[in-house]
Amino acid sequence: MKKLITLLILILFISCSKDDNEKTANFSIVGNWDATKMITKSSFNPEGTDWKSVTTSIKAKFTSGGDYELTMNMIGGGIEFSEGTFTVNGDNTQLTVIIENEDGDNGEPVTYNITELSSEKLKYNFSVSGNSDTREYSRSN
């Protein structure tokens, strides 16, 4: 009986692990994306900032050469633009972004957990020491 229970638990564990990887493994992050949600929280701003409430659009671009661009069109005018590089691990579960500083040097890498990646949807987040960032995108043309 113990062998049967152990076997069932093992099968259940393997099948759950496979389902999680299937949410990201078969698709590419390369392309243009429109933000549908982008919330940043920190220890000094625990309620967070909903960037969609202060922008008219947020667009991300990931190129096949590893370049990354983020453009935020602010309400009332003005554009916030960031660029840098990115990498994705082999099973598409982690995204690492390095944004260039104003002087052209690379900043610190930020590694996000990709929770969903499909032909039409991208979701990723991170949480470290009271700071968190949650982003959701739909693929654009």
Salt bridges, closest charged atoms under 4 A:
ASP34 OD1 - LYS59 NZ 2.65
GLU116 OE1 - LYS123 NZ 3.66
ASP133 OD2 - ARG135 NH2 2.90
